[in-house]
Amino acid sequence: MGVIVSGINFRKSLSYRPQAKGSAQALGELQAKIMEHLWSHGPTSLADVHRDIEAQSPVAYTTISTELARMLKKSLVRKAGINRETRYAAALSREQFVDRVVGDVVSGLLDSHGQAAIHGFVDAIAGDEAALDETLRLLRKRKREA
């Protein structure tokens, strides 16, 4: 089952794109740009989001509006105010978002592939002594807490 946070079932509302970079791995490119803007600037108007993203690449105001509406339905953003005073804000911090996405991806891999997913993770960090030490530390901590 997907990770549920703020009404979001991440596995059902987001898809993972390993070839993309940053938050675009879980969101489309445009939604990732919108989230990056909201994380950097805090609550802001649709016009400000559009102005910032339009400076990077051409995009219609209505497209930003549509994406914010979709993100609102997914509970990725919050909306406050009315008309020109409407402000959008990220519903989760960048760190919370990453934690949820990573947890959902790992859970999905474990659900689908079991032991192969665990072996793949271990193989991926095998050459990184710090990652191995951190993994062992966390495993020991979880075992003590169980």
Summary of the structure (lengths in Angstrom):
residues: 146
radius of gyration: 18.2
end to end distance: 21.3
largest distance: 54.0
contacts: 376
relative contact order: 0.13
helix: 66%
strand: 9%
